[in-house]
Amino acid sequence: MRSNETLSGKIVAITGGFGSLGMATAQGLAQRGARVALIGRGAAPEASTLPASLENALCVGGVDLVDANAALAAFREVQTTLGAIDALVNTAGAFRWETIAEGDASTWDLMFDLNVKTALNAAKAAMPYLVASGAGRIVNIGAGAGQKAGLGMGAYAASKAGVARLTEALAEELKDKRVTVNAILPSIIDTPQNRTDMPDADFSRWVPAAEIAALIAFLLSAEAQSITGASIPVNGRV
């Protein structure tokens, strides 16, 4: 097998699939031979707007993964359409900057919903299919902030710490079923939204989305079959 076909024949579901990281991940995995299903909260993009490498991608839009039943329906559609699900990549999530003194407790609920509950519901919905694959994979997107919160990042950091604990718990639960579960902890990912939000930053210090996708591809590969329960920092030069 050529190196660019390391995921040949694998079917990978990506939550947050219509976002910058989700789309970069989908392209990276498709270029390595995977068939990808993009799951997003918004409307599914028109096929004509997708990159050529994603011409065979399945797009499932209008899915609120905070709703467990919506998650079940979405993954059932992926399995029915593509025949299997070998891996799940959870890129769905959100960020809020807010100090504790001037913020609101509802932000903590929101961050938990969008960062932890989406990953939890997706994992539960995909779990039967991942176990059936015989070599299932889950990769969650955490954050470096989940290890140490900065100013204004309490709610976000707490939720990303929750993603790390979810990853560890799932890894223990699924290790004897041959499903690995790992998390990636980026610092700042170089996306159009982050450039807009931080226009004066040195973008060259950030982590390119394609490099996150490459690490995800490795964790989904046969070479990573002995890695589970890990939270891997990807800091760039931040």
Secondary structure, 3 states (H helix, E strand, C coil): CCHHHCCCCCEEEEECCCCHHHHHHHHHHHHCCCEEEEECCCCCCCHHHCCHHHCCCEEECCCCCCCHHHHHHHHHHHHHHHCCCCEEEECCCCCCCCCCCCCCHHHHHHHHHHHHHHHHHHHHHHHHHHHHHCCCEEEEECCHHHCCCCCCCHHHHHHHHHHHHHHHHHHHHHHHHCCEEEEEEECCEECHHHHHHCCCCCHHHCEEHHHHHHHHHHHHCHHHCCCCCCEEEECCCC
